[in-house]
Amino acid sequence: MRNRMTVTVPRNLSMAFRSTVLRPFLTVLCLIMLPVSVQSTQAAADPGVWHTAAPAPTKRTEVAAAALNGKIFVVGGFEEPGFGNLLNFAITPSLQEYDPSTDRWTARAPMPVALHHVGIGVSGGKLYVIGGYQLSGFSVWHPVATVYAYDPETDVWSEGAPMSNPRGALSVTEHEGKLYAIGGYDRKANIATVEVYDPARNVWTTRAPLPTPRDHLATATVSGKVYVIGGRLNGDYGRNLSVTEMYDPVTDEWSRVADLPTARSGITASEVGGRIYVFGGEGAEGTFRENEAYDPERNIWEPMAPMSTGRHGLGSAVIQTRLYVISGGPTPGGSFSNLNEVFTPPVPGTANPTQ
């Protein structure tokens, strides 16, 4: 049997090796790899960028906005109170047109009636203003079922067939030329009835009711499906919702999808590149700067670069993949702004998803 030789390394020598050789080596390795890791994270988390465009001519809140023929139209709402609008309690029929190519605003023919909290949609080259609230006696909260159509070619308004349910704080989205009026509040209860307007025939039809009736919500259409996002219960921004529901016009059925990460109401939403961007809002804690994007294909939400100023009652519209976010109140309730901020979204797939 051969003798084995055992070599024992003194403990103090082992510790010295770790301190003088191994630890500096690991430190250098981390310093070499860290920038690569940071750069990879930054490249995978593009939140988009904001810039400021020409402000609107008047400060407003509770407006609606839509894009048509390369221009953006902002309609209705409350103006900042002054001697000229006291009789109307600051509710305005104003229609203003913004041209992104020149960065200029132009006044157009006002609506036949001053309205706020309206729904808005575009079909067949015309702008449609649906529902809302108007002045009645000493109340500024009288719900209406009216439909007003604006032709930008003639600068003339006309009236269409009304909805069956008067309501304000609703949302309208377009699908295959028809306008879907969803949600809202008649000052007694939230409206579940979903009504669809066909401008070509000037008729309304009813579809499957909204599973979660609410107001001050947002809607958008992507790939033939209608998405209904956020909102509040019975006009109370202390009862904000994060619920997001999808409607399939082919099957006339609703389904629940991933919730909006931040429960909020008084929001606006627009679609670019197959994603829905949701801006602003208000709650008991104040107004929101949040800008969150929903990807229906992956059923995930992505945080985007926040707005510079939190606002509610604002409008949004898309021109050449840029989102214009206009007007709205910087504090909850009666506040006003003429801000016109433009968001350029990131290339799809470069943001951080959240479930």
C-alpha positions in Angstrom: 0.0 0.0 0.0 1.4 3.3 -1.1 1.7 6.2 1.2 -0.4 9.2 0.4 1.0 12.7 0.8 -1.4 15.4 2.1 -0.6 19.0 1.5 -2.4 21.4 3.8 -2.8 25.0 2.7 -2.8 27.3 5.7 -6.1 29.0 6.2 -4.4 32.4 6.2 -2.9 31.7 2.8 -6.3 30.7 1.4 -7.8 34.0 2.7 -4.9 35.9 1.3 -5.4 34.4 -2.2 -9.1 35.4 -2.2 -8.3 38.9 -1.2 -5.4 39.6 -3.4 -6.3 37.6 -6.6 -9.8 36.3 -6.8 -11.7 39.4 -5.5 -10.0 41.9 -7.9 -10.6 39.5 -10.8 -14.4 39.3 -10.0 -14.6 43.1 -9.6 -13.0 43.7 -13.0 -15.3 41.1 -14.6 -18.4 42.9 -13.2 -17.1 46.3 -14.5 -16.6 44.8 -17.9 -20.1 43.3 -18.1 -22.1 46.0 -16.5 -22.3 48.5 -19.3 -23.5 45.8 -21.7 -26.3 44.8 -19.3 -27.3 48.4 -18.9 -27.3 49.1 -22.6 -29.4 46.0 -23.3 -32.0 47.1 -20.7 -32.2 50.6 -22.1 -32.6 49.3 -25.7 -35.4 47.0 -24.6 -37.3 49.7 -22.7 -37.9 52.5 -25.3 -40.9 54.5 -23.8 -41.4 56.8 -26.7 -40.9 60.6 -26.7 -43.0 63.8 -26.2 -42.8 67.2 -27.7 -45.0 70.3 -27.5 -47.0 71.7 -30.4 -48.9 75.0 -30.8 -51.4 75.4 -27.9 -55.1 75.5 -28.6 -56.7 79.0 -28.9 -58.8 78.5 -25.8 -58.4 76.7 -22.5 -60.9 73.9 -22.2 -61.8 70.6 -20.4 -64.2 67.7 -21.1 -63.5 68.0 -24.8 -63.6 65.4 -27.6 -61.1 65.1 -30.4 -60.8 63.2 -33.7 -58.6 63.2 -36.8 -60.1 63.7 -40.3 -58.4 64.5 -43.6 -55.1 65.1 -42.0 -56.5 67.6 -39.5 -57.5 67.3 -35.8 -60.9 68.6 -34.7 -61.5 69.5 -31.0 -65.1 70.1 -30.0 -67.3 71.1 -27.1 -66.5 71.0 -23.4 -66.2 73.7 -20.8 -64.2 76.8 -21.4 -62.3 78.7 -18.8 -65.1 80.9 -17.2 -65.3 84.5 -18.2 -67.8 87.3 -18.9 -68.5 86.1 -22.4 -69.7 82.6 -21.4 -71.4 83.0 -18.0 -74.9 82.7 -19.5 -73.9 79.2 -20.9 -72.2 78.3 -17.6 -69.0 78.1 -19.6 -70.3 75.2 -21.8 -69.0 75.8 -25.4 -70.2 74.7 -28.9 -66.8 75.6 -30.2 -65.1 73.5 -33.0 -61.4 74.2 -33.6 -59.3 72.6 -36.3 -55.6 71.9 -35.9 -53.3 71.4 -38.9 -50.1 69.5 -37.8 -48.4 70.3 -41.1 -48.5 74.1 -40.3 -48.8 73.9 -36.5 -51.8 76.3 -36.7 -55.3 76.4 -35.4 -58.5 77.6 -37.2 -62.0 78.2 -35.8 -64.7 76.3 -37.6 -68.5 76.5 -37.5 -69.7 75.8 -33.9 -72.0 73.0 -33.0 -75.7 73.8 -33.1 -75.8 73.3 -29.3 -73.2 73.7 -26.6 -72.3 70.3 -25.2 -69.7 68.6 -23.0 -68.7 65.0 -22.2 -69.7 64.0 -25.7 -68.7 60.9 -27.7 -66.9 61.5 -31.1 -66.3 59.4 -34.2 -65.5 59.7 -37.9 -67.2 57.9 -40.8 -67.6 58.6 -44.5 -65.6 61.8 -44.4 -67.7 63.4 -41.6 -67.3 64.0 -37.9 -70.0 62.8 -35.6 -70.7 64.2 -32.1 -72.9 61.8 -30.1 -74.6 62.3 -26.8 -73.2 64.4 -24.0 -74.6 66.9 -21.5 -76.2 70.3 -22.1 -77.5 73.2 -20.1 -81.1 72.8 -18.9 -82.3 75.4 -16.4 -79.6 75.8 -13.8 -78.2 72.3 -14.4 -75.2 71.7 -16.7 -75.8 67.9 -16.5 -78.8 67.3 -18.7 -78.1 64.1 -20.7 -78.9 64.1 -24.4 -79.2 61.4 -27.2 -78.5 63.8 -30.1 -76.3 63.1 -33.1 -74.6 66.0 -34.9 -72.7 65.5 -38.1 -70.0 67.9 -39.3 -68.9 68.1 -43.0 -65.4 69.7 -43.2 -65.8 70.3 -46.9 -68.8 72.6 -46.4 -68.2 73.7 -42.8 -71.8 72.8 -42.1 -73.5 70.8 -39.3 -76.6 68.6 -39.7 -78.6 66.5 -37.3 -79.0 62.7 -37.4 -81.3 60.2 -35.7 -80.9 60.2 -31.9 -79.9 57.3 -29.7 -82.5 55.5 -27.7 -80.6 56.3 -24.4 -79.7 59.9 -23.5 -76.2 59.8 -21.9 -73.0 61.8 -21.4 -69.5 60.7 -20.5 -69.8 57.9 -23.0 -67.2 56.8 -25.6 -67.5 56.2 -29.3 -65.4 54.1 -31.6 -65.7 53.2 -35.3 -65.8 49.8 -36.9 -66.5 49.1 -40.6 -68.1 52.6 -41.0 -70.4 52.2 -38.1 -70.1 54.1 -34.8 -70.4 52.2 -31.5 -71.8 54.3 -28.6 -70.6 52.6 -25.4 -71.1 53.3 -21.7 -72.0 56.6 -20.2 -74.1 58.0 -17.4 -77.7 59.5 -17.5 -77.2 61.1 -14.0 -79.1 58.2 -12.4 -77.2 55.1 -13.4 -74.6 53.8 -15.8 -75.8 52.8 -19.2 -75.1 49.2 -20.3 -76.8 49.4 -23.6 -74.5 49.4 -26.6 -75.9 51.2 -29.6 -74.5 51.2 -33.1 -75.1 54.0 -35.5 -75.0 53.5 -39.3 -74.5 56.9 -40.8 -75.2 55.7 -44.4 -78.7 54.6 -43.3 -79.2 57.1 -40.4 -80.4 54.3 -38.1 -79.4 52.8 -34.8 -79.3 49.1 -33.7 -78.6 47.5 -30.3 -75.9 45.0 -29.6 -75.0 42.9 -26.6 -74.8 45.1 -23.5 -71.6 46.2 -21.8 -70.7 43.7 -19.0 -69.3 46.4 -16.8 -71.4 49.6 -17.2 -69.4 52.7 -16.6 -68.7 56.3 -17.6 -65.7 58.5 -18.4 -64.2 55.5 -20.1 -62.2 55.1 -23.3 -62.7 52.8 -26.4 -60.7 51.9 -29.4 -60.9 49.4 -32.3 -58.1 47.1 -33.3 -58.2 44.3 -35.9 -61.9 44.1 -35.9 -62.4 44.0 -32.1 -63.7 46.8 -29.9 -61.9 47.5 -26.6 -63.5 49.3 -23.6 -61.0 50.6 -21.0 -61.2 52.0 -17.5 -63.8 54.5 -16.4 -65.7 55.0 -13.2 -69.0 54.1 -11.6 -71.9 56.5 -11.5 -69.8 59.6 -12.1 -67.7 59.1 -9.0 -63.9 59.3 -9.6 -63.4 57.8 -6.2 -64.7 54.6 -7.8 -62.3 54.3 -10.7 -62.0 51.0 -12.7 -59.1 49.2 -14.4 -61.5 46.8 -16.2 -60.8 46.2 -19.9 -63.3 44.3 -22.0 -63.3 43.2 -25.6 -66.3 43.0 -27.9 -66.4 40.9 -31.0 -68.9 42.4 -33.6 -69.0 39.1 -35.5 -70.2 37.0 -32.6 -71.9 39.8 -30.6 -70.0 38.6 -27.5 -67.9 40.2 -24.8 -64.8 38.9 -23.0 -62.5 40.1 -20.3 -58.9 40.9 -21.2 -55.9 42.2 -19.2 -56.8 45.0 -16.9 -55.5 48.6 -17.3 -52.5 48.7 -14.9 -53.6 52.1 -13.4 -57.3 52.4 -12.5 -58.4 55.8 -13.8 -61.3 57.7 -15.5 -61.7 60.9 -17.5 -59.1 59.3 -19.9 -58.6 59.3 -23.7 -57.3 56.6 -25.9 -56.0 56.2 -29.5 -54.6 53.4 -31.6 -51.3 53.3 -33.4 -49.6 50.3 -35.0 -52.1 47.8 -33.4 -51.6 49.1 -29.9 -54.0 51.2 -27.8 -52.4 54.2 -25.9 -54.4 55.4 -22.8 -53.6 58.9 -21.5 -54.3 60.9 -18.4 -57.3 60.7 -16.2 -58.4 61.8 -12.7 -59.0 60.2 -9.3 -59.4 61.1 -5.7 -55.6 61.5 -5.4 -55.4 63.9 -8.3 -54.8 63.8 -12.1 -52.7 61.1 -13.8 -49.7 61.5 -16.0 -49.8 57.8 -16.9 -49.4 56.8 -20.5 -50.0 53.0 -20.9 -50.2 51.0 -24.1 -52.2 47.8 -24.6 -51.0 45.1 -27.1 -54.1 43.0 -28.0 -52.1 40.4 -29.8 -50.1 39.6 -26.6 -52.8 40.7 -24.2 -50.3 42.8 -22.2 -49.9 46.4 -21.1 -46.7 48.4 -21.5 -45.7 51.5 -19.5 -44.8 54.5 -21.8 -43.2 57.9 -21.2 -45.6 59.8 -19.0 -47.3 63.0 -19.9 -45.5 66.2 -18.7 -48.8 67.4 -17.2 -51.4 65.2 -15.7 -54.8 66.0 -17.2 -58.4 64.7 -17.3 -61.2 65.5 -19.8 -58.7 65.6 -22.6 -58.9 64.5 -26.2 -56.5 62.6 -28.5 -56.1 61.9 -32.2 -53.6 60.3 -34.5 -51.9 61.9 -37.5 -49.1 59.9 -39.3 -48.5 57.6 -36.2 -48.1 60.5 -33.8 -50.6 61.0 -31.0 -51.8 64.5 -30.3 -53.1 64.9 -26.7 -55.0 68.1 -26.3 -56.7 70.3 -23.6 -58.1 68.9 -20.4 -58.0 69.9 -16.7 -54.7 69.7 -14.8 -56.5 69.2 -11.5 -59.6 67.2 -10.7 -63.0 68.8 -11.4 -63.2 72.3 -13.0 -59.8 73.1 -14.4 -58.7 74.0 -17.9 -55.7 73.9 -20.3 -54.9 74.5 -23.9 -52.0 72.1 -24.0 -51.2 70.3 -27.2 -48.6 67.6 -26.5 -47.4 65.1 -29.1 -46.3 61.6 -28.4 -44.2 59.5 -30.8 -44.5 55.9 -29.7 -41.7 53.4 -29.8 -41.3 50.7 -32.4 -43.5 47.8 -31.3 -41.7 45.3 -29.1 -39.2 47.7 -27.5 -41.1 48.5 -24.3 -41.3 46.7 -21.0 -44.5 44.6 -20.7 -46.6 44.4 -17.5 -49.3 41.9 -16.8 
